[in-house]
């Protein structure tokens, strides 16, 4: 469990109730909001992410306080946020002064702390499969970043010299994110197309595994016929890559139908898409134009689902 026992931030131990540091379009933050919504824990008042007034420190009865960390404004590349989350990414969850990082660890914590409407399967075989699906999804975290930047953000994903210097200064050597190395290469257009293609193929292999699972017995969800933690992590990966223009209906029809079921859940609408609808439309419009011009993710994708994964 990714708990920071002694955070550098003086804000964290003073927070009461649930506070989520997040960014609406970030897939890892979307997973946590999805889980919170499935538990009936509602998004409450919005406060500035670093606010420390008495009112801002208080919790939200029956829900959580939203502390929106703008990745567009590079809030996460500051000394103040690095003291909260040592890897300088979102999300971070604080529950009564205890800091939790790593999105799927947070989802498991939420499931254990609020055990009604369980997200983790009780059946041993389904639980084993759900664990495997979550681990595969976590392994593809960086691949989603590469695809999002190459076919989604484009030049908007680049950072300035000041932010790059902040990353160099603030990032811990053992950080699994390696943000400085990524942005340093991305800023200079030194990531070759083959690297992007390898990350795309890795994601497609993961999607192909899901396609076979869904086709094998007509199951409703990934780990069986009950919604689970596996559906949470993978639905957010499908959302982001579809926003970049990937042809899921053409390449993975069973997965596309599954995603329609999952995205139709009230908790997906309230947890994932609340606050993200406008940005999602912008991503899709850009992706549609790129595909129409023959330079988009549709053209880069494989023509059919891979035979094995």
Helices and strands as residue ranges (DSSP letters): E 3-4, G 12-14, E 18-22, H 27-38, E 42-48, H 54-57, E 63-68, G 75-77, H 79-84, E 92-95, E 98-101, H 103-113, H 124-139, H 141-148, I 149-153, G 154-157, H 161-170, H 179-187, H 193-217, H 229-243, H 248-251, H 253-263, H 266-267, I 268-273, H 277-292, H 297-300
